Amino acid sequence: MQRTAGQGTTGQGSAPPPSSGDRGALVPALADNLKRIRKQLGASGDIVIREITLGSPQPIRAAVLYTDGLADKQIIHESILPSLMTVSAPHSAEPLLPETGAALLARIQDTVLQVGELKAVPDLAGVLREMLSGNTVVLVDGVQSALSVGTPGWKDRAISEPAVQNVIRGPRESFTETLRTNTALVRRRIRDERLRCEQRAIGSVTHTEIAIMYVDGLADPSVLQEIDERLGRIRTDAILEGGYIEEFIQDKTLTPFPTLFNSERPDVIAAGLLEGRVAILIDGTPFVLLVPALFNQFFQSAEDYYQRADIAIFLRILRYLSFFIALLGPSLYIAVTTFHQDLLPTQLLISLASQREGIPFPAFVEAMMMEIAFEILREAGIRMPKAIGQAVSIVGALVIGQAAVEAGIVSAAMVIVVSLTAISNFVFPSFNMAISVRILRFGMMLLAATFGFFGVTIGLLALVIHLCSLRSFGVPYMAPFGPYNTQDQEDAIFRLPHRMLNKRPQMVNTSDAVRDRTPDWEPEN
């Protein structure tokens, strides 16, 4: 796949070509073009069509079209319209001849309009797409093409602190819902001429703009080719969030684990690009996809690289420990209290037996009730208004837990186990991985209640086999643990000091493995 700087690719996933009907090529007559545009857009009150007369030896009718609310009206009223209304015949010593519409439109593009990005639009479908993207379209009578002026000016959310991936030390910027703002946030951090940004539109109705960003010379060409092919195979009418793209292009759908990484932090995406990964930015969402994604990547936080290496190592070990607690906490309690009481110290066994005296349910039913109750409280806290959501969820958990113990429905030890499991689930930096563990926890509880430690062991073996079978755009999901790679261990569970991190991940980057030198690369002429 040949790629050139500054030029995007248009695959099968792009907006479909216009048909030969009303959305086909423009006609010379301005009135006919306006009639077709009004027919396509209906009686939409936010569509503005301003007909004007352009000055020339022989006046020519023209029209300015834009969408109110998407286009910048200040630029239109203070720059575009005044410039067009004062168009006069070109200065020449020779007698003036009537100027054709095509020549007038070319003169407008070359010398009259000096704002925004200008480009010719040959068909009606392109005119509609430009208008609905916030641009202003100029139509001239007698010309079978239009002129698009870049004037997007809708209101967007200001850059704010990350809402999900918070850190104590590090940048306080997060992506927004505007694609061009997000690409600028990445370019601010990677000021290198090799950073590429290729755009395309996906969705036959929404025509959602997406951008593929990568560093030329660092990203694997086979991964870029695979991304291009998978995006090209997307057939849908709407892309409203990055989750749509994620489901369409992920390697394996029958898995609870995420095989694409997403982040709302520009510094995380920039770091991924510098390792040789590829970012997919979608207009309308503050979350950016990063591929390929590895299992250990979901346990790494941006703060690991802003703190000292010893602190980062401690925090990473804590996250892996929390992973096993969140996955196996209730299962181990069920297995021990149901099948393997002889493994407990006598004093602890007597204490647990006294607590469970009078409890009418087995440990499995006990754990399932508490886990489901906590999941309900968690979801309720998210959906409630922010002013009361957190208070209701905390009070609800305390009241229900205390009342359940006093009523003899569950034991106090079970409340402790479920609470510790829930808290451990919040340690993960990635919300996607936390959800996967929440789902798998119920299956492990069932295996523990049926077969004890033997069932937990079988579940873990099946989980490891499944993880080793996953791939993310051709890269083994469990790398660098399986297949084992010694070099990549320097930033897996442990994070060595920055002076020793002089190699990029070998399983991700295959072209330029050394961080502290510039590869032999020359810009194309």
N, C-alpha and C positions, 0 to 999 in steps of 0.2 A: 504494500500500500504506500503510494507516494504522497507525501504531505509537504506543503510549502508554507513558509512562515506567513502568518496573517491571513491564511485562507482556510475557511472551514470546509467540511465535507458535507455533501448532501446524499444521503443514502435512501433506502426504501422507507425508512421511518420518517422522512421529511414530509412536509405538507404535500398532498397529492396535487398533480398538475391540473390546471384548469381544464374543464371540459369544453367542447365545441359549442355549447349553448350560450346562455346569458353570461357565464363566467369566462368566456373565451377572450379572444383578442379584442382590443379597442377598435372602434370605427372612427373615420375622420370627423364625422359630425358631432359637435359638442353636445347638442340637444339629445341625440340618441344615447350618448354615453351617460349623461346625467339621468336620463329616463331609466336606463338599465341599472344604474347604481341605486336609484330610489326604489326600484322594484326589488332588488336584492336585500336592501336594508329595511324596507318597510317604512312605516310612519314612526321612526325612532326619533324622539325629541332631542337626543344628545348628538345627532348627526347634523353638522353645520355645512351648508353648501352656499357659498358666496359667489355670485356671478358678477364679473367686472369686465370692463373694456380696456384693452391694452393700447397705448399710444403707438402709432405707426403712420407712415404715409397713408395707409388704409387701415382704420381701426379694426382690431380682431377681438372677438369675444373669447373670454377665458373664465375659468371657475377655480375657486380655492375651496378644498374640502378637508375637514378635520372632525375629530370626535371631541366634543366638549367634555372636559374632565380628564382626558388622557393627554391631550396636546397642551403645550404651554401657550396660553392665549396672549400673554404679554409679548412673546416673540412674534406671534402672528400679527397682532395689531400694531406693534411699534416698529417692526422691521420688514416682515414679508409683504403685508398689504401695502404700506407706503412705497416700498421699492417697486412693486408691480404697478401701482397706480401712476407712478411718475415715469414709466418707461416711455422713451421718446425715440425718434428715428436716430440711427447712428450717424455721427458726424462724418461727412464725406464731401469732397470737392466735386464729385460727379453728381449728375442729376439723380434724385432718389427714385427708386422703383418700388412698387408695392412689395412689401415684405411678406413672405409666406409664413404660415403658422409654424412650420418646422424650424425655419431659420430664426424666428422670434423666440421659440422655446429654447433653442440652442444658445442664443444670446443671453436669455435670462439665466440659464444655467452657468454660463461662462463669466458674465460680467455684472449681472444685476443682483442676484441673490448671493449674499456673502455670509449667511448664517447656516448652521446645521450641516449635516451630512447630506449631500445631493446625489441622487442616483435616478436613472431612468427606469420606468416601470412599463413593460410592454403589453400587459393584459389586465383585464378587469379583476381577476382573482388577486393579482398583485396589488392593485389599487385598494381593494377592500382590506387586504391584509395590512398594508401600510397604514391605512386610516385607523384600523382597530388596534394598531400597535402604538398609537400616539403620535404618528407622523402626519405632516400636512402634504396634501397632494395638489398639484397644479395641473389642470387640464387646459389645453388651448385648442380652439376650433381649427379643424383641418389637419390635426396631427393624430397619428395612430399610436401614440405613446404618451405617458404622463411623466411628471417630474415629482419625485418624493423628496421632501425636506425633513430632515431629522429634527423633530420638535417635541420629544416626549417630555411631559411635565406633570405627571400625576403625583399625588401625595403619597409618600412612602414613610415607613417607620424609621426613626433615627437609629443610628448604631448605639446599642446599649450593652450592658453586661450579659454574659451567658446566663440563660435561665436554668439549664440542666447541668452542664459540665462546669461547675464552679471550681476555682482553685484559690488557695490562700495567697500564693505568690505567682504572679504571671500577668499577662495582658488582660485587660478588662473589656476587650472588644468581642463582639459576636457578629455573625452574618445577619443580614436582613432578608426580606422577601423580594428584593430587587436584584436581578441578575447582574446588572452592570456594577452596582455597588459591591457585590460579592467578588467579582473578578478583580476589581480595583483593590480590595482588601488583600487579596493574594499577591497581586503585583507589587503592592507596597512592601511586602516582606521578601519577595524574590525579585530583585532588580537585575535580572539577567536577560540578555537578548535571546537566550534559548528557550525561555518560557513561552509555550504555545497555548493559544486559546482558540479552539475551533467550535463554531456554533452551528446548530441545526434546529429545526422545528419538528416536534412530534405531537401527534393528535390531530385527527382530521377536522375536529370542531374547535378545540381550544388553541391549536397551533402554538403549544407551549415551547418557548425558547429554552434550550439547554446548551451548556458550554462544557467542552471537554478540555481540561487543562493538564499539561504535563511538561516536563523539562526535556527538550530534545537532547538525546545523547545519554540520558539517564533511564528513561522509561523503556521497557522491553517492547520492541516492535511487534512481537507476536501478541502481547496483551493489548496493544493499541488496535491491532487488526481484529482481535476477538471482540473488543468493545464496539468497534464500528459495525461488525456484522450483527451482533446481538441487538444493538439499537436499530439497525436497519430492518430487523425482522419484527419489530413492534407494530402491531395492528390494533389501534384503539382510537376512540374518538376524543378521549380526554386524558390529560396528565395534569393532575391538580396538586401533587406532592411527590417528593422523592420516593415514597414508598411504592408508588405505581411502577417507577422505573426499576426499583430494586427487585420486585417480584418478577418482572419481565426478563431480567438479564441475569439473575442469580443462577449458579451452577446446578443446585439440587434443591427441589422444593420440599421433598419429604424429610425435613430435618428441623428440629426446633432451634438450631443454632444459626446465628446470623453469619452469612458468608460475604456480606458487604459491610464495610465500616462506615459509620456516618458521624459527623461532628458539626457543631455550630461554632467552633472556634477556628478563626483564620490561621492561628499559629500551628494548630494541629495539622491542618490541611497542608500548609507550607512545609512542615517537617516531613509529611508523607511524600510530597512531591520531590523533595530533596533526597529521599531514599529510593526513588525510582517508581513510585506509585502514580496512579492516574486519578484525577479528581473529576467528578461529574457534578456540575452545578445546575440546578433546575430553577427556573424563574418561578417565584411564588412561594418559596420555602426557604427558611434560614438554615436548613440542614443539607450538608454537602456529602455526597457519597465518595468513598475512597476505595480503590481496588488496586491490587488484590488485598484481601484481608486475611490475617492469620489469627489463630486462637489466642496466642499470647498478647496480641495487639489490644484486645478488649480488656486486659488487666493493666494496661499502661495508661498513665495520666500525663498530661502536659506538665504538671508540676514535678514529675520525676526528674525532668531535665533542668528545672530551675532551682532545685534544692541540691545539697551536696549528695555525693554518690552513696554514702552510708545511710543517709535518711531515705533515699529512693529505694535502696535494697530492703530496708526494714518495711517500708510501706508496701512494696510488691509482695513480700512474703506474707504480710498480713492479709492482702487481698486473696492470695491463693488459699490461705487458711480459711478465710471467710467463705470462699467458694465451696470448700468441702463441708463446712458447717451448715451452710444454707442448703446444700444438696442432701446431706446425709444426717443432719441433726435429729429430726423426728424418726427417721428410719432406724438409726442405731438405738434410740430409746425404746422403740417398739420391739426390736429384735431382742434386746437385753431383758426387758421386763416380761416378754412373752415366752422366749425359748431358752435364754442363756443367763438365768439368774445366778448360776454358780460363778460367773465371771465377776460379780460385784462383791466388794467387801461386806462382811456380815453386818456391820453397823449400818452401812448405806442401804443394804437390802432390807433390813428391818424398818428403816425410816421410810423407804418407798412403799413397803407393804402396809405400813400403818396409814400412810396417806391414801392409798388406794382402797382401804377398807371402806366399804359402803358405796364405792363407785359402781354404778350399774352397767357400765359399758367397758368392753375390752380396750386396750391401749390404742389399737388402730382406729376404732370409732372415735375415741377421745381426741386423738390427734387430728383426724379428718374434720371434726366439728370445729376445733379451734383454728385450724388452718383456713377453712372456708370462711369462718367468721372474721378472721383477720383480713383475708382478701377482700371481703365485702367492705370492711371499714376502710381499707386502703383506697379502693375505687371510689367510695363515697367521699373521702377526703379530697380526691383529685377533682371530682365533678362539682363539689359544692363551691359556693363563692369563697374567694381566698380569705375574706375577713373572718369566716367562721369554720372553714374546712379543716384547718389544722387543729383548732380547739376541739371540734366535734370528734375528730378521729382519735385524738389522744384521750379525751374523756371517755369516749365510747369503749376504747380498748381497756382502760383501767376499770371502768364500771362493770363491763361484761366479764372480764377476767376475774375480778374479785367476787362478783355475784355468782359466777359459775362454780368457783371453789367453795364458797359458803353454802351453796345449794347442794353440794355433793355430786355435781354432774361431771366435773373434771378434777384432777388432782393438782396440787400446787406445783409439783415437779413438771407436769405437762405444760402448765402456763409458762414456766421458766424456759423450757426447751423451745416452745413455739416463739416466744418473745426473742430469745437469742438468735433463733433462725431468721426471724424477720429483720432484726437489726443487721445481721451479717449480710443480708441480701442488698442492703443499701450501700455497702462498701464498694461495690463494683462501679468503676467509672463509666461503664457503658450500660445504658438502660436496656438495650436489646439483650445483652447477655444475662442481666438480672431476670428478665421475663422468662428466658429459656430455662434457667435454674428453677424458677417457681413452678413451671410446668412439669419438669422432670422429677421434682420432689415428690409429687403425688404417686408417680409410678414406682419410685424407690420405696415409698411407704407401703404400698401394696405388696411388693416383693418381700419386704421385711416381715410383714404380718403373715405371709404365707409360708415362707421358707427360712426365716431368721437370717443369720449372718450368711448362710449359703445363698439366699436370694439376693442379698445386698451385693455379694461378690459377683454373682451372675450379672446383675444389673450394671455394675461397674465395668466388667469385661465387655459387655455389649456396648456400653457407652464409649469405651476406648476404641473398640473396633469401628464403631460408626464415625467417630471423630477422625480416625486415621483414613477412612474412605472418602472424606470430603475433600474437595478442591475448590479454590477460589481463582477463577480464570487461569486454570492450569497449574497453580501453585499449591502444593500440599498444605492442607489447612493446619496441620499440627507442626509444621516446620517452625523452628529448627529442632524440635524434640523428636519428631518422626516424619521424614528421615532426619537422623541426627546430623547436625552441622556444628562443628566445634567453633568456627569463627563467629557464627551468629549468637553463640551463648553469651557474648560480652554485653548483649542488650536484650536478654530474654527474661529470666527470673531475676538475675543480677544486672545492675547497670554500672559499668565501670566508669571511672572519671572521664571527663570529656577529652582530656589529652590522650587517652587510650582508645577512644572511639574513632579511629581513623579509617574504618571500613564500613561500607554500606551493606545492608542485609544481602547475603549472597543468594538467598532463595528468591528475592524480589528483583534485584538489580544484576543484570548479566553483562553489561557493557562497560560501566565505569565504576569499579568497586572502591576506589580510593577517594576519600572525602577531601583531602587537603591538596589536591592538584587539579588543574584545569585540563580536560581532555583535549586531544588534538582535534580542533574543530575550527573551521573557517566559514564565515557567512557566504551564502550563495550570491553570485553577482546578479 
